[in-house]
Amino acid sequence: MTDVGTNRLSLRQWIAAKDFDRVARLQVFAREVVEGYCSGRHRSPQKGYSVDFKEHRQYVRGDELRDIDWKVYGKSDKLFVRQYEEETNLRCHLVVDTSGSMAYGGEHSKADYATRLAACLTYMMLGQQDAVGLITFDDRPRSVVQASGRPSHLAQILSALVAQTPQNETDLGTALRLAASQIRRRALVVILSDGMGDVQSMKTALAMFRNHGHDVIFFQILHPDESEFPFQGRIRFRDLEHDTTERTVDSSTIRQAYLDRFAQHQNDLKSICRTHRVDLVTLSSAVDPVEGLHRYVTLRRAAR
């Protein structure tokens, strides 16, 4: 795996002083996870996946024979090689939800889980000379980092991740459609979100990604409370996307209705992902991000 660097001095050119220690810890975490668990497990699913043809140039001694365009030779009796826009195995864009609902969970929030998983994915793909970009969003795209395969790009991605504070409401489908408009070249799109939004709106967004030729993996990150509803007695709920909205309820009277509605939402989300050939991976924020990384690796290996 290519060395993406853990030299603290090399991070300072990208990262604000207040964020430096957090980014440095995140970088070390990503390196330890990837090198300690998944090093050597992942190979790019398609060699030349995002290599776009640019133009021909005349063959010179030393060029790879496999790059010769033999059809052109047959027509002109001259040797030309194909040139490409970028020589990289894979172009990937991480699309990370930073809306208010992702703050749920306190110290082990969904947002923290998404950040750590995104760091691991970035480290792994840059280490394999893949190009990685980032879009964070709440009600609209906030931070956009263009895709690059340079090892130093890790610091830029991590800096953008830690600079985001989960806040604001979001219409997930609309936000994803806006994010899709930012990705102009065919790529692997990895969405990290709790998926808590209108399913029909998300369906339109996922269709847009697929119609643009993107391969999509959707990491749905949920807190155990959301899937299990373990609350007892009277409890006050506060809307994390609207700070002024609170409601106190008797948990026993709404538990079954909530679980039924949650199950229906999950079934609907699975259905739209199947329809548009999107890989849905549902993860608990209580589980180590290594599990999320392992599931990503498994999906990519199966897709080859």
VMD Tcl script that draws the C-alpha trace (Angstrom):
set ca {
  {0.00 0.00 0.00}
  {1.29 3.45 -0.90}
  {2.47 5.47 2.09}
  {-0.05 8.26 2.60}
  {1.99 9.71 5.44}
  {1.46 10.33 9.12}
  {4.00 13.12 9.49}
  {2.33 15.75 11.65}
  {4.30 18.56 10.03}
  {2.91 17.66 6.60}
  {-0.65 18.19 7.87}
  {-0.18 21.78 9.01}
  {-0.39 23.30 5.54}
  {-4.00 22.07 5.18}
  {-5.49 22.17 8.67}
  {-6.53 24.95 11.04}
  {-4.67 24.91 14.35}
  {-7.87 24.22 16.32}
  {-8.51 21.07 14.27}
  {-4.95 19.79 14.03}
  {-4.93 17.28 16.89}
  {-8.31 15.84 15.90}
  {-7.22 15.37 12.29}
  {-3.90 13.84 13.36}
  {-5.72 11.32 15.58}
  {-8.18 10.55 12.79}
  {-5.34 9.92 10.35}
  {-3.60 7.54 12.75}
  {-6.92 5.77 13.40}
  {-7.52 5.28 9.67}
  {-4.01 3.97 9.11}
  {-4.26 1.50 11.98}
  {-7.67 0.20 10.86}
  {-6.70 -0.21 7.23}
  {-3.21 -1.59 7.71}
  {-4.19 -3.68 10.71}
  {-7.25 -5.32 9.26}
  {-7.85 -4.81 5.56}
  {-4.43 -4.28 4.03}
  {-4.22 -6.39 0.89}
  {-7.91 -7.42 0.97}
  {-9.16 -4.83 -1.53}
  {-8.31 -4.55 -5.18}
  {-9.94 -2.08 -7.55}
  {-13.02 -3.70 -9.09}
  {-12.24 -2.58 -12.62}
  {-8.80 -1.68 -13.90}
  {-9.13 1.62 -15.71}
  {-12.61 2.21 -14.25}
  {-12.41 6.01 -14.48}
  {-9.79 6.40 -17.20}
  {-11.27 8.64 -19.88}
  {-9.87 8.64 -23.42}
  {-8.45 12.03 -24.39}
  {-6.55 11.87 -27.71}
  {-4.03 9.99 -29.86}
  {-0.33 10.76 -30.21}
  {2.28 9.18 -32.42}
  {4.05 6.12 -31.04}
  {7.62 6.58 -29.78}
  {10.08 3.92 -28.70}
  {9.39 2.81 -25.16}
  {5.59 3.24 -25.24}
  {3.51 0.31 -24.01}
  {2.42 -1.93 -26.88}
  {-0.95 -2.42 -25.19}
  {-1.67 1.32 -25.65}
  {-1.32 1.17 -29.43}
  {-4.59 1.75 -31.26}
  {-4.47 -1.04 -33.82}
  {-7.64 0.12 -35.56}
  {-5.97 3.43 -36.37}
  {-2.88 1.53 -37.56}
  {-5.04 -0.55 -39.89}
  {-6.45 2.59 -41.50}
  {-3.32 4.75 -41.64}
  {-0.42 2.29 -41.50}
  {1.00 4.47 -38.71}
  {1.40 3.71 -35.02}
  {-0.51 5.85 -32.56}
  {-1.05 5.34 -28.83}
  {-4.14 6.26 -26.83}
  {-3.71 8.98 -24.20}
  {-6.00 9.26 -21.21}
  {-7.21 12.11 -19.03}
  {-6.02 10.46 -15.83}
  {-4.28 7.19 -15.08}
  {-6.06 5.95 -11.96}
  {-7.74 2.70 -10.98}
  {-10.86 4.26 -9.56}
  {-12.47 7.66 -9.05}
  {-14.53 7.80 -5.87}
  {-16.64 10.54 -4.29}
  {-17.63 10.29 -0.62}
  {-20.98 12.04 -0.05}
  {-21.34 12.58 3.71}
  {-24.49 13.69 5.55}
  {-23.74 16.40 8.16}
  {-27.34 17.39 8.94}
  {-28.61 17.75 12.49}
  {-29.96 14.20 12.79}
  {-26.44 12.82 12.41}
  {-25.53 14.36 15.80}
  {-27.63 11.77 17.62}
  {-25.65 9.55 19.96}
  {-23.48 12.01 21.84}
  {-19.90 10.79 22.11}
  {-20.64 7.92 19.72}
  {-22.80 9.87 17.27}
  {-23.70 8.84 13.77}
  {-21.68 11.81 12.51}
  {-18.56 10.61 14.32}
  {-19.04 7.13 12.90}
  {-19.45 8.53 9.37}
  {-16.30 10.62 9.77}
  {-14.22 7.68 10.94}
  {-15.54 5.39 8.20}
  {-14.91 8.07 5.56}
  {-11.35 8.48 6.86}
  {-10.74 4.74 6.56}
  {-12.16 4.60 3.04}
  {-10.05 7.59 1.99}
  {-6.87 6.12 3.44}
  {-7.48 2.76 1.82}
  {-8.28 4.10 -1.64}
  {-5.48 6.65 -1.76}
  {-3.12 3.91 -0.65}
  {-4.12 1.98 -3.76}
  {-3.66 5.03 -6.01}
  {-7.38 5.58 -6.42}
  {-8.68 9.16 -6.67}
  {-10.97 10.34 -3.85}
  {-13.22 13.39 -3.53}
  {-15.62 14.57 -0.82}
  {-18.98 16.33 -0.64}
  {-20.54 17.10 2.74}
  {-24.15 18.23 2.90}
  {-27.08 19.15 5.10}
  {-29.86 20.99 3.27}
  {-27.39 21.53 0.40}
  {-23.76 20.66 -0.41}
  {-21.42 22.46 2.00}
  {-17.83 21.37 1.54}
  {-16.67 20.11 -1.85}
  {-13.19 18.61 -2.27}
  {-12.39 17.60 -5.84}
  {-11.15 14.05 -6.43}
  {-7.40 13.47 -6.46}
  {-5.12 10.50 -6.05}
  {-2.21 12.40 -4.48}
  {-1.18 10.94 -1.09}
  {-1.22 14.47 0.40}
  {-4.94 14.65 -0.46}
  {-5.74 12.70 2.72}
  {-5.07 15.78 4.85}
  {-7.49 17.88 2.79}
  {-10.26 15.27 3.06}
  {-9.82 14.85 6.81}
  {-9.67 18.60 7.37}
  {-12.97 19.07 5.52}
  {-14.58 16.25 7.51}
  {-13.66 17.51 10.97}
  {-14.59 21.10 10.10}
  {-18.26 20.12 9.73}
  {-20.60 20.38 12.72}
  {-23.86 18.43 12.29}
  {-26.62 21.01 12.03}
  {-29.54 22.21 9.95}
  {-32.40 20.23 8.52}
  {-32.22 18.35 5.26}
  {-34.42 17.04 2.53}
  {-32.14 14.10 1.85}
  {-33.36 13.49 -1.68}
  {-32.96 17.13 -2.73}
  {-29.51 17.38 -1.12}
  {-28.35 14.22 -2.89}
  {-29.61 15.52 -6.25}
  {-27.61 18.71 -5.72}
  {-24.57 16.62 -4.82}
  {-25.03 14.54 -7.98}
  {-24.83 17.69 -10.07}
  {-21.35 18.33 -8.61}
  {-19.95 15.01 -9.89}
  {-19.36 15.40 -13.60}
  {-17.31 12.31 -14.40}
  {-18.31 8.68 -14.02}
  {-17.32 7.47 -10.55}
  {-18.00 5.29 -7.56}
  {-20.25 7.31 -5.23}
  {-20.25 6.30 -1.56}
  {-23.10 7.87 0.42}
  {-22.79 7.98 4.22}
  {-26.09 8.98 5.84}
  {-28.75 7.75 8.24}
  {-31.16 7.60 5.31}
  {-33.88 9.25 7.36}
  {-35.80 11.09 4.69}
  {-38.63 10.81 2.22}
  {-38.04 7.58 0.33}
  {-39.60 8.76 -2.93}
  {-37.37 11.83 -2.97}
  {-34.34 9.60 -2.34}
  {-35.50 7.32 -5.16}
  {-35.27 10.22 -7.61}
  {-31.79 11.13 -6.36}
  {-30.45 7.58 -6.61}
  {-31.90 7.28 -10.11}
  {-30.04 10.47 -11.03}
  {-26.72 9.05 -9.83}
  {-27.28 5.85 -11.77}
  {-28.45 7.64 -14.93}
  {-25.18 9.59 -14.87}
  {-23.31 6.29 -14.97}
  {-22.16 6.24 -11.35}
  {-21.77 3.09 -9.28}
  {-23.34 3.70 -5.85}
  {-22.87 2.28 -2.36}
  {-25.16 3.62 0.38}
  {-23.84 3.22 3.92}
  {-26.87 3.76 6.13}
  {-25.60 4.59 9.62}
  {-28.12 4.12 12.44}
  {-27.89 4.46 16.20}
  {-29.22 1.38 18.06}
  {-31.95 3.54 19.63}
  {-33.40 4.15 16.16}
  {-33.78 0.48 15.31}
  {-34.63 -0.85 18.77}
  {-36.53 1.99 20.51}
  {-35.39 0.91 24.01}
  {-36.99 3.83 25.88}
  {-39.08 3.34 29.01}
  {-41.69 5.57 30.66}
  {-42.24 9.21 29.77}
  {-39.46 10.69 27.70}
  {-38.80 14.00 26.00}
  {-37.69 13.98 22.36}
  {-36.02 16.97 20.72}
  {-35.78 17.45 16.97}
  {-32.05 17.82 16.21}
  {-32.83 19.61 12.96}
  {-35.25 22.08 14.59}
  {-33.91 22.99 18.05}
  {-37.18 24.54 19.18}
  {-39.25 21.42 18.53}
  {-39.70 19.14 21.56}
  {-42.31 16.62 22.59}
  {-42.80 14.56 25.74}
  {-44.53 11.21 25.24}
  {-45.25 7.93 27.01}
  {-42.83 5.62 25.21}
  {-44.97 2.51 25.77}
  {-47.89 3.98 23.83}
  {-45.90 4.76 20.69}
  {-43.25 2.02 20.69}
  {-45.00 -0.47 18.41}
  {-46.23 2.21 16.01}
  {-42.71 3.58 15.76}
  {-41.16 0.16 15.15}
  {-43.76 -0.63 12.47}
  {-43.11 2.65 10.71}
  {-39.35 2.21 10.96}
  {-39.60 -1.30 9.48}
  {-41.70 0.04 6.60}
  {-39.15 2.79 5.94}
  {-36.33 0.26 5.85}
  {-38.24 -2.02 3.50}
  {-38.99 0.89 1.17}
  {-35.34 2.00 1.20}
  {-34.15 -1.53 0.41}
  {-36.65 -1.71 -2.44}
  {-35.53 1.51 -4.15}
  {-31.90 0.51 -3.76}
  {-32.60 -2.84 -5.42}
  {-34.52 -1.14 -8.23}
  {-31.62 1.17 -9.04}
  {-28.86 -1.36 -8.34}
  {-27.50 0.55 -5.36}
  {-25.65 -1.47 -2.71}
  {-27.28 -0.68 0.64}
  {-25.18 -1.42 3.73}
  {-26.92 -0.75 7.04}
  {-24.52 -0.27 9.96}
  {-24.96 0.36 13.68}
  {-22.98 3.23 15.16}
  {-22.28 0.92 18.10}
  {-20.24 -1.40 15.85}
  {-16.59 -0.73 15.04}
  {-16.05 1.01 11.66}
  {-13.86 -1.96 10.73}
  {-17.13 -3.80 10.05}
  {-18.23 -1.08 7.67}
  {-14.90 -1.20 5.87}
  {-15.05 -4.98 5.64}
  {-18.52 -4.85 4.09}
  {-17.30 -2.30 1.54}
  {-14.38 -4.57 0.61}
  {-16.72 -7.56 0.30}
  {-19.09 -5.67 -1.99}
  {-16.29 -4.43 -4.25}
  {-14.74 -7.88 -4.52}
  {-18.13 -9.39 -5.39}
  {-18.68 -6.75 -8.09}
  {-15.55 -7.70 -10.05}
}
mol new
graphics top color blue
foreach p $ca { graphics top sphere $p radius 0.5 }
foreach p [lrange $ca 0 end-1] q [lrange $ca 1 end] { graphics top cylinder $p $q radius 0.2 }
display resetview
